[in-house]
Amino acid sequence: MATELLAIATTAASSADIVLAAGDSAHIHLRGSSPPAVPACTVSIDVKGSDGSYTEYHRLTERNPGVVIDATGTYRVRRAACEQGVGVDRD
């Protein structure tokens, strides 16, 4: 069952931290307001460094709407403001 990381919206937003321990994985994917439509909006997945700052790890786009992360670390998803509503789920 999917867990909502970011609700469908057009405003800029960042998720809470997503912590993956050794052996964990997460399928992160875009969600549009009328499935299975995926909006033309970019969402970044950032990884948290040892200094607490975030660096872009991956981008979710209309052409690349999902990714499986299986590396240990702390992540977040970050949506810039866009014209079409987009949300992000984790399976």
Long-range contacts (C-beta under 8 A, 24 or more apart in sequence): 1-91, 2-89, 2-90, 2-91, 3-89, 3-90, 3-91, 4-87, 4-88, 4-89, 5-77, 5-87, 5-88, 5-89, 5-90, 6-43, 6-77, 6-79, 6-86, 6-87, 6-88, 7-87, 8-32, 8-33, 8-85, 8-86, 8-87, 9-79, 9-85, 9-86, 9-87, 10-81, 10-82, 10-83, 10-84, 10-85, 10-86, 11-79, 11-81, 12-78, 12-79, 12-80, 12-81, 13-78, 13-79, 14-76, 14-77, 14-78, 14-79, 15-76, 15-77, 15-78, 15-88, 16-76, 17-48, 17-74, 17-75, 17-76, 18-74, 18-75, 18-76, 18-77, 18-90, 19-73, 19-74, 19-75, 20-69, 20-70, 20-71, 20-72, 20-73, 20-74, 20-75, 21-72, 22-72, 24-70, 24-72, 25-68, 25-69, 25-70, 26-68, 26-69, 26-70, 26-75, 26-90, 26-91, 27-66, 27-67, 27-68, 27-90, 27-91, 28-60, 28-66, 28-67, 28-68, 28-69, 28-77, 28-88, 28-89, 28-90, 29-60, 29-65, 29-66, 29-67, 29-88, 29-89, 29-90, 29-91, 30-60, 30-62, 30-65, 30-66, 30-86, 30-87, 30-88, 31-86, 31-87, 31-88, 31-89, 32-84, 32-85, 32-86, 32-87, 33-84, 33-85, 38-62, 38-65, 38-86, 39-82, 39-84, 39-85, 39-86, 40-82, 40-84, 41-79, 41-80, 41-82, 41-83, 41-84, 41-86, 42-80, 42-82, 43-77, 43-78, 43-79, 43-80, 43-86, 43-88, 44-77, 44-78, 44-79, 44-80, 45-69, 45-75, 45-76, 45-77, 45-78, 46-75, 46-76, 46-77, 46-78, 47-73, 47-74, 47-75, 48-73, 48-74, 48-75, 48-76, 54-78, 60-88
